[in-house]
Amino acid sequence: MRTPEVYWIWLQQALNVACKEVAYLLEFFTSARTFYEEGPEGWRSLGCFSEKQMKALRETSLEKAEAVYHDAASRGYTVITPEQSRYPKALRQLVDPPAVLYCKGELPDFEQVVAVAVVGTRTASPYGLKVAYDISADLCSAGVVIVSGGALGVDISAHKGALSVDGVTVSVLGCGINYPYLMENAGIRAAISIKGAVLTEYPPSTPPLPHHFPIRNRLISGLSQGTLVVEAAKKSGSLITASRALEQGKDIFAIPGDIAAITSRGANELIQSGAKAVLSAEDILEEYRTVYPGRIASPETLRRDSVPHIDRRMYAEAPKKENKTPRKDVTAIQEKKPSEARPDREAAHKIELLSEKTAAFYKALSSRPRHLDELTEAAGLTPAQALCAVTELELLGYLRTQSGKRYSRAE
């Protein structure tokens, strides 16, 4: 006997993802199997399907859907459908709810938590990456779940920030979980699936086609009470997410950016249009403490080194200066030992600027390259926390990457 999930996969294969007719069916049928058993005459009597959709419903086979189900199950993915209690209720309210969700990990109970989507450009500035990282860490420290898209730039920095404080984060993909998408982030996705979930409505081996991502964005905003845009150009996927959030009646937040930077124009215009400007995680948390009592921790739980303490000049590219030092002085500098050129007080100053776990990782570093596993153990961190520390140190230029997952201080 076929499992109930197979019928939902069949429905999705016939009608495609983000189909508005799914919302209509949910009003009249308790399961996709009940709908399937109505047959062509029953489907036509509903009066909501085009001839093209009717043809697809007739010709799509259950055998193909069953093969997809077994493929997902064999890889350890959970298949979530609207008739299950674990299916997020917020997604049922969408005009185009997903018929199927494929999940690696465990979805949080979105009815019991506050979730914030953190999105932005793939080509974020070092400052934008750091802000996404730190605000996500601070939000997670207060009990918020971070939702993002797993892409390069702001998305992955937000996920890493959440993991750095053992927070819960959900990555919503625009492709199948099993597809080799951005393999440089494969380790982060694995860590996300341990502390939260990697989620998609696409079958396991579906490639990341361009039109998938705007469709995917409605799930990112739909799972969240609010959406934070860190950096975004005027025409970007992040603004599509913000637009869907507005349609869904959700809150919009934005990080003010450099008015001359292309990647800040979208976020700045959101603020002009009424989005709340965010200077720290507390600007977001204060919106939800009274609305969701007991779900948000008190301000005292936030990390000491939150965003207001960040000097954006630290993360800007240093201007090139003309070298006017006489040749004899240059020679003298070159002859100095590293310890004389960069005294211990400089390292101590660097540590003051780091989060607690990143500081522990930095202290474990030396001028001699050491393997990531060795450094992780020496710093007393989890693998996910160590990866986040590596990212933070790379952003600051404090880390030198060697071959074979070995790292040393950038002296």
Protein Blocks (a to p, Z undefined) as FASTA:
>chain_A
ZZfklmmmmmmmmnoghifklmmmmmmpcbfklmmmnommlmmmnopacfklmmmmmmpc
fklmmmmmmmmmmnopacddfkbmklcfklmmpmbdcfbdcdedjdddfklcccdddddd
fkbcfklmmmmmmmmmmmmmnopacddehighjlmmmmmmmmmnopacddddfbdfklcg
hkllmmmmmmmmmmmccddfbdfklccdfklmmmmmmmmmmmpmbdcdfbdcfbdfklmm
mmmmmmnopacddddddfkbmklmmmmmmmmnopacdfbfklmmmmmmmmmghjaccfkl
pcfklmklpcfklmpccdddddfbdfklmmmmmmpcfklmmcfklmmmmmmmpcfklmmm
mmmpcfbdcdfklmmmmnopafklmmmmmmmmmmnopaccdehhiacddZZ
